[in-house]
């Protein structure tokens, strides 16, 4: 059943729904949402345009697909061309794959400006891109540290810089940064990674205050252990069992659960929430590792 929508009268006497007019340019978005059973009166992101950095795989792809299921047009920025192609197929036309290295500020500005211009504006930015390597700090190579900082921290700066003018032009919007529960307790061989995620938390709070007068809400998601192709490549079943046992809810999150939380924070349902880092960890943080 089509969502009930207000009718707008035209000069020629004809009428059409605002919802239908808003999404008429994106039939592939509506088709995708219908096929996956989510284009209803409750489609929370219908008519919104979003960008997800590092969105070709894992948590990023799950967020992008969750947005598309809720009616958003989503650009997926990544450097991994094979994963971008897979994301495009998974999105069935609802996702816009864009090759972009977030360490290159000029490339990020071009990508964000290009998508916003083509889509007619920008409403949501998700800063998900990350590069990680675990090792004792004394053994970390300089180029590895630079790469982690360039992707995980500077990439977040550049994408936010690029997106902010477009969000202001729309009269507001939402920025979501990906943090981690690793900020809350020590993780072996993760000094650089946890330092970057701690900086992301601080950046989230700072930007929440700085951008709030423009109607832009800035929040962060801090997942606990999440089963993704990347994490599964370095964690065996015994490792997952150990993590599950330490988690009070006795379960490991799926990427789709992170996507659902992202939809909530990006939607008008969370219109008064800003400066928050939402932990999705089965109470692991408060119980302690």
WOURDA-V854041 format. One record per residue. N is the residue number from 1. RES is the residue in one letter. D_FIRST is the distance of its C-alpha to the first C-alpha in Angstrom with 2 decimals. Layout:
BEGIN
n | res | d_first
N | RES | D_FIRST
N | RES | D_FIRST
END
This chain:
BEGIN
n | res | d_first
1 | X | 0.00
2 | X | 3.78
3 | X | 6.42
4 | X | 8.76
5 | X | 11.86
6 | X | 15.38
7 | X | 16.73
8 | X | 19.97
9 | X | 22.56
10 | X | 24.64
11 | X | 28.28
12 | X | 27.59
13 | X | 25.49
14 | X | 22.14
15 | X | 19.16
16 | X | 16.47
17 | X | 14.32
18 | X | 16.32
19 | X | 13.68
20 | X | 13.27
21 | X | 17.08
22 | X | 17.81
23 | X | 16.33
24 | X | 17.13
25 | X | 20.25
26 | X | 18.65
27 | X | 16.34
28 | X | 17.64
29 | X | 16.45
30 | X | 12.78
31 | X | 13.29
32 | X | 15.11
33 | X | 12.68
34 | X | 9.85
35 | X | 12.68
36 | X | 13.69
37 | X | 10.52
38 | X | 11.01
39 | X | 9.01
40 | X | 7.35
41 | X | 9.10
42 | X | 11.94
43 | X | 12.63
44 | X | 16.26
45 | X | 17.84
46 | X | 15.55
47 | X | 18.13
48 | X | 21.01
49 | X | 23.79
50 | X | 25.70
51 | X | 28.86
52 | X | 29.89
53 | X | 33.57
54 | X | 34.64
55 | X | 31.06
56 | X | 31.72
57 | X | 32.26
58 | X | 32.27
59 | X | 30.90
60 | X | 30.33
61 | X | 28.07
62 | X | 26.12
63 | X | 25.63
64 | X | 24.66
65 | X | 22.02
66 | X | 20.67
67 | X | 20.45
68 | X | 18.69
69 | X | 16.03
70 | X | 15.49
71 | X | 15.22
72 | X | 18.99
73 | X | 21.32
74 | X | 24.17
75 | X | 27.77
76 | X | 29.62
77 | X | 33.37
78 | X | 35.84
79 | X | 39.15
80 | X | 38.37
81 | X | 37.46
82 | X | 36.65
83 | X | 34.24
84 | X | 32.68
85 | X | 32.09
86 | X | 30.56
87 | X | 28.25
88 | X | 27.19
89 | X | 26.39
90 | X | 24.54
91 | X | 22.40
92 | X | 21.52
93 | X | 22.16
94 | X | 20.53
95 | X | 24.01
96 | X | 27.06
97 | X | 30.21
98 | X | 33.31
99 | X | 36.76
100 | X | 38.42
101 | X | 41.26
102 | X | 40.74
103 | X | 44.52
104 | X | 44.97
105 | X | 44.30
106 | X | 44.42
107 | X | 41.93
108 | X | 39.49
109 | X | 39.87
110 | X | 39.31
111 | X | 36.19
112 | X | 34.55
113 | X | 35.61
114 | X | 34.46
115 | X | 30.94
116 | X | 30.58
117 | X | 31.94
118 | X | 29.69
119 | X | 26.47
120 | X | 27.43
121 | X | 28.36
122 | X | 28.23
123 | X | 26.61
124 | X | 27.34
125 | X | 30.32
126 | X | 30.85
127 | X | 34.52
128 | X | 34.50
129 | X | 37.26
130 | X | 40.20
131 | X | 43.32
132 | X | 45.14
133 | X | 48.39
134 | X | 50.02
135 | X | 53.81
136 | X | 56.56
137 | X | 56.92
138 | X | 60.47
139 | X | 59.25
140 | X | 56.43
141 | X | 57.27
142 | X | 57.14
143 | X | 54.76
144 | X | 52.32
145 | X | 52.39
146 | X | 51.88
147 | X | 48.92
148 | X | 47.23
149 | X | 47.84
150 | X | 46.82
151 | X | 43.41
152 | X | 42.53
153 | X | 44.02
154 | X | 44.87
155 | X | 41.66
156 | X | 39.79
157 | X | 42.08
158 | X | 41.58
159 | X | 37.78
160 | X | 37.69
161 | X | 40.26
162 | X | 38.27
163 | X | 34.90
164 | X | 36.25
165 | X | 36.95
166 | X | 33.45
167 | X | 31.93
168 | X | 34.33
169 | X | 33.37
170 | X | 29.71
171 | X | 30.99
172 | X | 30.46
173 | X | 28.65
174 | X | 29.11
175 | X | 31.73
176 | X | 31.69
177 | X | 34.91
178 | X | 35.44
179 | X | 38.29
180 | X | 39.47
181 | X | 40.85
182 | X | 43.99
183 | X | 44.86
184 | X | 45.49
185 | X | 48.06
186 | X | 50.33
187 | X | 49.19
188 | X | 51.92
189 | X | 52.64
190 | X | 49.80
191 | X | 51.87
192 | X | 50.43
193 | X | 46.80
194 | X | 46.85
195 | X | 48.69
196 | X | 45.98
197 | X | 43.21
198 | X | 45.35
199 | X | 45.61
200 | X | 41.83
201 | X | 41.56
202 | X | 44.18
203 | X | 42.56
204 | X | 39.22
205 | X | 40.98
206 | X | 42.98
207 | X | 40.13
208 | X | 38.01
209 | X | 40.77
210 | X | 41.58
211 | X | 38.10
212 | X | 36.74
213 | X | 38.21
214 | X | 35.98
215 | X | 32.79
216 | X | 32.70
217 | X | 32.18
218 | X | 34.09
219 | X | 33.66
220 | X | 34.51
221 | X | 33.31
222 | X | 36.14
223 | X | 35.18
224 | X | 37.59
225 | X | 38.06
226 | X | 35.04
227 | X | 34.96
228 | X | 34.59
229 | X | 36.37
230 | X | 38.86
231 | X | 39.71
232 | X | 39.86
233 | X | 42.46
234 | X | 44.83
235 | X | 44.02
236 | X | 44.83
237 | X | 43.64
238 | X | 46.55
239 | X | 45.59
240 | X | 42.01
241 | X | 43.45
242 | X | 45.75
243 | X | 43.00
244 | X | 40.87
245 | X | 43.89
246 | X | 44.51
247 | X | 40.98
248 | X | 40.67
249 | X | 37.14
250 | X | 38.60
251 | X | 35.84
252 | X | 35.27
253 | X | 32.15
254 | X | 29.92
255 | X | 29.05
256 | X | 25.35
257 | X | 26.43
258 | X | 28.12
259 | X | 25.02
260 | X | 23.05
261 | X | 25.92
262 | X | 25.98
263 | X | 22.35
264 | X | 23.24
265 | X | 26.44
266 | X | 25.01
267 | X | 22.19
268 | X | 22.66
269 | X | 22.60
270 | X | 26.15
271 | X | 27.23
272 | X | 30.57
273 | X | 31.42
274 | X | 34.05
275 | X | 37.08
276 | X | 35.83
277 | X | 36.34
278 | X | 33.84
279 | X | 35.41
280 | X | 33.29
281 | X | 36.16
282 | X | 35.97
283 | X | 38.75
284 | X | 41.12
285 | X | 42.38
286 | X | 43.42
287 | X | 44.92
288 | X | 46.84
289 | X | 47.21
END
